Amino acid sequence: MLNALTLVTGVAALLLAAWCGWAAYRDQPTKDWHFIGMAVVSLLAVIQLVTGIVLLAQGGRPEQGTTIFVAYLIGAFACVPAAGFMSLAERTRWGSVTAAAGGVVLAVLEVRLFDIWGG
């Protein structure tokens, strides 16, 4: 897997989590700028999903198994958009907490993807 892409996606997810966490600390819901940040992080996750599938199609094999790798790729792709949709339903500070939690979960999934691939 591309280590630089995994690192950039993980760091962007942590920055998003800190930004949304700051909004929650200030008792604010998610705003349009937060959703733009979530879109950027989600785009990185889409790029990683496509890259992972291409590497598998070219014959690359993760050390811990293809099935678990694909499952984690799909989870990494889905976690921030899912948190974003849930934060839309909760237009209080808890929406910001939900978005921050999605960023933290994505960062953890990035570490796990790195391990699964054999990093």
Secondary structure, DSSP 8 states (H G I E B T S, - for coil): --HHHHHHHHHHHHHHHHHHHHHHHTT----HHHHHHHHHHHHHHHHHHHHHHHHHHTT---TT-HHHHHHHHHHHHHHHHHHHHHHHH--SHHHHHHHHHHHHHHHHHHHHHHHHHT-
